Amino acid sequence: MVNKKTIVLGLLLVVAAVVLVVRLWPSDERAIRKQLALIEEAGSKEASEQPLESLLKAKQLAALFHDPCELIVEAVTYHGLYSRKEIMDRINLVRANYRTARVSLHDVTIAIPGDNNAVVNCTIRLSGEGKGQPVADVQELRAELRKIEGDWLLTHVTLIEVLER
């Protein structure tokens, strides 16, 4: 005869196992959030950063983009299609203009409408020091990603200027 204590203990073990599997099992949203964390980490720059380290960070960032990737900047009515190499070069140019920079993403929402497609909407904030002047910029970011060979890559990025900061 099975007593109530054994049944309760068994149920608790099953619930704990289910919670662990759900928390630790890799998911598409978790993989995309990992990519976004890399954008924050590699996009930021310390004053002591060496040129080689800056190149490596630009390469890490460029690896997140599909080749080619479409970029739209609504504030200046700009639209272009860039290869991964061109993206890396532009990242290097932008990073060279800053002594320090901090990139942060806020209000991140991720929608995965299909198996291999995702849309990320968030606010991207850049703060730091460039050419001796403090710099702060806030933009809305809309990014479309596609899962290619197991990796989520940015295929289309739109920057939308925020009216009030």
N, C-alpha and C positions, 0 to 999 in steps of 0.2 A: 504494500500500500504506500502510495506516495503522499507525503504530508505537504501542507501548504507552504511551509518554509522552503522546501526544495523547488516547488513550482515558482515561487516568487523569485528565488535566487536564479533559476533558469531564465525567467523572463528578463530580469535585470541584465544578465549576461548577453542575451540576444539583443536587447535595446542598445547596450554599450557597443556591441560589435557593429550594429547597423550605423550608429553615430560615427564610429571610427572610419568605417568604409566610406560613408558620405563625405566626411571631412577630409580624408586623405586621398580619395580617388581623384585622379586628374580630370579636370573638366575644361571645356573650351573657354568658359568665362575666366577661370583661374589662369589659363595660359595667356589670354589677352591682357588680364591685369598685370601679369608678370612682364609683358612687353611694355605696358604703360609705365611700370615702375622703372624699367630700364631707360625709358625716355627721360624721366625725372633725374635719374642718377647720372647717366652719361651726358645729358644736356646741361647739367650744372658744371660750374668751373670754379676752382679755387685759385687764389692769387698765386700760390706756389706751384701751380700746374706746369709741368714741363712740356715742350712742343711735341715730343714723342707720345706722351700720354694724351695730349689733345687729339693727335692723329688717330690713336687707337679708339678714343671715345667717338670720334666722328665716324670711324669705320663700323663700330658697334651700332650706332644710330642708323647708318645707311643700310645695314643688313636687315633692318626692320621693314624696309620698303621693297615693294615689288619692282621689277625692272621691265618696263618703265612705270612710273607713278605719276598720276595727274595731280597737279597742285593748283588751287584756286585761292586767291587772296582778294576778297570782295572789297576791302577798303580802297584798293588802288586799281580795281577792275583788271586783275592780272590772272592769266590762265596759261598753264604750260604743262608739258609732258617731259619728265626728266628720267634719265637713266640713273642707276644706283651710283655710278661714278660722279655724275653731275651733282647729285644730292650730297654726296660726301664732300665734294669741293665747296659747295655752298655752305654746308655746316662748318667747315674749317674757316671760311671767310667770316661768317657771323661770329664764331667763337673768338677769332683774332681781334675783334673789335671790343671785347670785354676783358677787363682785368679780373672781375669776379662775376659770376652769374648763378642764379638759382632758378631752376625750372620746377614748377609745381602744377599738378593737375587737380582740379576740384570739381565736385558735382558730377562725377563720372557715371554715365549710364551706358550699359552695353546691351544691345539687342542682337539676338542671333536668330534671324528669320528663316535661315536655311542651314543645311548641314555644313556648308563650306563658306558661308557669308556672314559677316557681322557688321554692325554699325555702332560706332562709339561717338557719343556726344559728351563734351566736357568743357570746362573753362580752363584755359592754360594761362599761367601767370609767369612772366619773366621779370626778375628783379636782380639788380646788381650794380656794378660800376663799369662804365664804359668811357674811355678817354677822359677820366677824371671827374665825370659827371654821374650822379646817381641815375639809374634807369629803372623804370617800372612800366610794364605793358601788360594788358589783359586782353585776351581774344577768346572768342568762342571757337571751339574746334569740333568739326564734324569729320570723322574718318570712316572710310569703308575699308574693311579688311577681307581678305580671302585666304582660306586655308589651302596652302599649296605644299604638298609633300610633308604634311604634318606640322608645318609652321604657319602661323597667322601673320600675313604680310599686309602692309598698308598699300592699297591700290589707288585710293582717291582721298585727298586731304583738302578740306575747305576751311579757311580761316575767316571768321566773321567778326568784324570790329564791334566791340561793345560800346554802346552809346554813353553809359554812365559808368564811372569806375569808383 
